[in-house]
Amino acid sequence: MADWGPVLVATILFVLLTPGLLFQLPGHNNRVADFGNMRTSGASIIVHAVIYFAVITIFLIAIGVHVYAG
């Protein structure tokens, strides 16, 4: 049996937390957030990477998401 939980969580979070796709922190032109602008900056990449690391750690280690297939 393969545990697909970490793969699914990582893929979904990667898509949702891509800077500029749904939202971007910090935004362009001195805004706190932009939504759906499809632009990115170095600061937003760092912020989204930290958010991604924190959320994936919570899901995989603290909650322990497991999806078994096969």
ZADO-1210 file (C-alpha; in nm, 4 decimals, padded with zeros to 6 digits):
<atoms>
<atom x="00.0000" y="00.0000" z="00.0000" code="MET" pos="1"/>
<atom x="00.1295" y="00.3394" z="-00.0956" code="ALA" pos="2"/>
<atom x="00.0702" y="00.6473" z="00.1185" code="ASP" pos="3"/>
<atom x="-00.0401" y="00.9203" z="-00.1230" code="TRP" pos="4"/>
<atom x="-00.1335" y="01.1761" z="00.1454" code="GLY" pos="5"/>
<atom x="00.1932" y="01.3740" z="00.1364" code="PRO" pos="6"/>
<atom x="00.1935" y="01.3803" z="-00.2445" code="VAL" pos="7"/>
<atom x="-00.1642" y="01.5059" z="-00.2684" code="LEU" pos="8"/>
<atom x="-00.1225" y="01.7659" z="00.0062" code="VAL" pos="9"/>
<atom x="00.2022" y="01.8977" z="-00.1437" code="ALA" pos="10"/>
<atom x="00.0550" y="01.9196" z="-00.4950" code="THR" pos="11"/>
<atom x="-00.2650" y="02.0946" z="-00.3878" code="ILE" pos="12"/>
<atom x="-00.0794" y="02.3421" z="-00.1672" code="LEU" pos="13"/>
<atom x="00.1755" y="02.4132" z="-00.4408" code="PHE" pos="14"/>
<atom x="-00.0992" y="02.5005" z="-00.6877" code="VAL" pos="15"/>
<atom x="-00.2998" y="02.7083" z="-00.4394" code="LEU" pos="16"/>
<atom x="00.0010" y="02.8951" z="-00.2980" code="LEU" pos="17"/>
<atom x="00.1661" y="02.9840" z="-00.6281" code="THR" pos="18"/>
<atom x="00.2308" y="03.3600" z="-00.5991" code="PRO" pos="19"/>
<atom x="-00.0065" y="03.5581" z="-00.8194" code="GLY" pos="20"/>
<atom x="-00.2456" y="03.2744" z="-00.9031" code="LEU" pos="21"/>
<atom x="-00.5094" y="03.3282" z="-00.6328" code="LEU" pos="22"/>
<atom x="-00.3413" y="03.5925" z="-00.4194" code="PHE" pos="23"/>
<atom x="-00.0025" y="03.7493" z="-00.3633" code="GLN" pos="24"/>
<atom x="00.1518" y="03.8693" z="-00.0372" code="LEU" pos="25"/>
<atom x="00.2981" y="04.1375" z="-00.0491" code="PRO" pos="26"/>
<atom x="00.1286" y="04.2919" z="-00.3493" code="GLY" pos="27"/>
<atom x="00.2652" y="04.5290" z="-00.6110" code="HIS" pos="28"/>
<atom x="00.2683" y="04.9075" z="-00.5725" code="ASN" pos="29"/>
<atom x="00.2835" y="04.9044" z="-00.1911" code="ASN" pos="30"/>
<atom x="-00.0352" y="04.7033" z="-00.1444" code="ARG" pos="31"/>
<atom x="-00.0671" y="04.4402" z="00.1263" code="VAL" pos="32"/>
<atom x="-00.2277" y="04.1827" z="-00.1050" code="ALA" pos="33"/>
<atom x="-00.3196" y="04.1451" z="-00.4712" code="ASP" pos="34"/>
<atom x="-00.5663" y="03.8928" z="-00.6065" code="PHE" pos="35"/>
<atom x="-00.5304" y="03.7169" z="-00.9418" code="GLY" pos="36"/>
<atom x="-00.2708" y="03.9505" z="-01.0918" code="ASN" pos="37"/>
<atom x="-00.0386" y="03.6734" z="-01.2261" code="MET" pos="38"/>
<atom x="00.2730" y="03.8758" z="-01.1354" code="ARG" pos="39"/>
<atom x="00.5344" y="03.7939" z="-00.8789" code="THR" pos="40"/>
<atom x="00.8294" y="03.9429" z="-00.6975" code="SER" pos="41"/>
<atom x="01.1168" y="03.8108" z="-00.4913" code="GLY" pos="42"/>
<atom x="00.9499" y="03.9119" z="-00.1656" code="ALA" pos="43"/>
<atom x="00.6270" y="03.7346" z="-00.2555" code="SER" pos="44"/>
<atom x="00.8167" y="03.4177" z="-00.3448" code="ILE" pos="45"/>
<atom x="00.9803" y="03.4150" z="-00.0004" code="ILE" pos="46"/>
<atom x="00.6510" y="03.4863" z="00.1805" code="VAL" pos="47"/>
<atom x="00.4649" y="03.2139" z="-00.0092" code="HIS" pos="48"/>
<atom x="00.7494" y="02.9647" z="00.0498" code="ALA" pos="49"/>
<atom x="00.7325" y="03.0267" z="00.4261" code="VAL" pos="50"/>
<atom x="00.3520" y="02.9901" z="00.4233" code="ILE" pos="51"/>
<atom x="00.3836" y="02.6689" z="00.2160" code="TYR" pos="52"/>
<atom x="00.6399" y="02.5227" z="00.4563" code="PHE" pos="53"/>
<atom x="00.4280" y="02.6074" z="00.7608" code="ALA" pos="54"/>
<atom x="00.1040" y="02.4668" z="00.6201" code="VAL" pos="55"/>
<atom x="00.2594" y="02.1494" z="00.4793" code="ILE" pos="56"/>
<atom x="00.4317" y="02.0882" z="00.8133" code="THR" pos="57"/>
<atom x="00.1000" y="02.1224" z="00.9945" code="ILE" pos="58"/>
<atom x="-00.0796" y="01.8877" z="00.7551" code="PHE" pos="59"/>
<atom x="00.1881" y="01.6180" z="00.7343" code="LEU" pos="60"/>
<atom x="00.3420" y="01.6164" z="01.0815" code="ILE" pos="61"/>
<atom x="00.0879" y="01.7605" z="01.3251" code="ALA" pos="62"/>
<atom x="-00.2331" y="01.6278" z="01.1664" code="ILE" pos="63"/>
<atom x="-00.0799" y="01.3294" z="00.9840" code="GLY" pos="64"/>
<atom x="-00.2763" y="01.3187" z="00.6584" code="VAL" pos="65"/>
<atom x="-00.2690" y="00.9693" z="00.5043" code="HIS" pos="66"/>
<atom x="-00.4332" y="00.8460" z="00.1837" code="VAL" pos="67"/>
<atom x="-00.3747" y="00.4806" z="00.1025" code="TYR" pos="68"/>
<atom x="-00.4250" y="00.3423" z="-00.2466" code="ALA" pos="69"/>
<atom x="-00.3866" y="-00.0052" z="-00.3775" code="GLY" pos="70"/>
</atoms>
